[in-house]
Amino acid sequence: MPSPGHEPGPLALLRLGDCFEQLARPAEAQTVWTQPHTLRPLNPDVLLRLGHLALAAHEPYVAETRFAKAAEALCLAPGTSMTTDRDALSHALSMGRYDAALARGDRDTARRHLAEAADAAPQDPFTAAAQAVEADLRGDRPRSRNTRSQR
């Protein structure tokens, strides 16, 4: 908690923005998240959240830029994150980049980001589901044992 006369810390602002987002008040969330972003522009946690807000606002190029900057910041300065689990943050960024690429209509780039997400969190069920959808779209479905040629 900040002392009297001092600004709240970045983690408090991050959580306050999360509360606004859960209350379906994205404008307030963005305002709150912009504060720690101005203090530390390459904070991956804040950029992740701002990227998701951009996706929700149908701005995939803005979202993609924010996710890319967050991924770069995570690689360059691992101590800048407020999140303790780097793999989880890396996974979330890759999935965000996947969603942004899909929103732009760039399925090849989306698939590359999906593969990165799977590497970061191999057991994640949402990533596995997205991979199954992608495999189905490519026609890479496993063949059934009861095909007509075997009958």
N, C-alpha and C positions, 0 to 999 in steps of 0.2 A: 504494500500500500504506500502511496506517496505521502510524504510528510506535508504539513500545511504550507501552502505557498509554492509547492512544486508540482510539476506536471505528472500525470500518471505514467507508469512505466510502459514500455512497448508490449509486454506480455498482457498487461491489464487491458490495453487498447485492443489487442488482438482478440481477447475473449469478449470484450464489450461488443466489438463488431460481429463476432459469432452470435451473440444474443440478438442483435438487431436482425441479422440474417434469418435466424430461426423465427423471429416475429414477422417475417415477410416484409421487412423494411430495408430493401437493398440500398436505397439512397443514403440512409443513415449509416449502414454498415460501411459503405464506400467512404463516407466522410471520416469515420473513425479509423478505418484501415489506412487512409491516406496520411494520417498523422505520423505513425511510425515509419511509413514508407518515405516521408520527407526526411526523417532523421537518419534512416539507414536504407537507401534506395535499393540495395541488392539483398533485401531480406527475403529468403525463399518462402517463408510462411505467409508473409503478407502478399507477396506476388502471386502465390497460389490462390489465395482467396480473391484477390482482385481479378485474376484470370477467370475464375468461375463466375464472378459477377458479370464480366464482359461476355462470357458465353450465354448467360441467362438473358443478357440484353441484345442477343443476336449480333455480336461483334466478334466473329471468330478470329479476325486478323489481330485485333487488340489482345484478345485472349492468348493467341499463339505467341505473340511477342512477350507477354508477361510470363507465360509458362517457360519460354526459352530462356529469359533472363533469370528466372528462378533456378532453373536447372544449371545454368552457368554459375550462378552464385554458390549453389550447393557444392559444385565441383571445385571451385576456386578457393572458397573460404568456408570449410566445413563448420567452423565455429560460429557462423553468422545466424544459424537457425535457432529458433526458439523451441523447436521440436526435438525431442530426445532420440527419436527413432529415425535415423537417416534413410534406412531402406523404405520405411513407410512413406516418407516425404518424397523420395525418389519415385516410388510407385505412383503416388498421387499425381506428381508432375507429369509422368509419362502418360497416365490415363487422361489427364487434362489436355495434353498435347494431342492425344489420339482423338478426343472429342472435338477439339478445334480443327484438326485436319479433316475430319468427317464433315464438319459444318461447312468447311470451305469446298468440299467435294473432292479432296485429294486422298483417295483411298490408299494409294501406295505409301504415302507418308504416314497415314493413319496406321497402317499395318506395321510399319517399322516401329512406331511408338508403342504399339500394343506388344510387340515382341520385347521391347525394353522394359515395359511394365511387368511382363511375365518373368523376365530375368530378375527383376527387383523383388518380386513377391510371387514365387512359383505356385504357392498354394491358395492364392486369392481366388475365391469363387466368382467374383464379378469379372475378373480378367479371363478366367477359364470360359465363362459364358460368352464373352465378347470374342474370344478365339474360336469358339464353336460356331458362332454366327458368321465370322469371317471365313472359316473353312467351308461352311455351307454355301456361302456366296461364291466362293471359288470353285465349288463343285467337288471339294475334297472330302465328301462324306464317306464313311466306311461302308463298304458293300454289305448288303444283307446276305445271309447264308442261303436264303430261299429265293434266289434269282431265277428267272425263267429258264436260263440256260442250264441250270442244274436240275430242273424238273423233268 
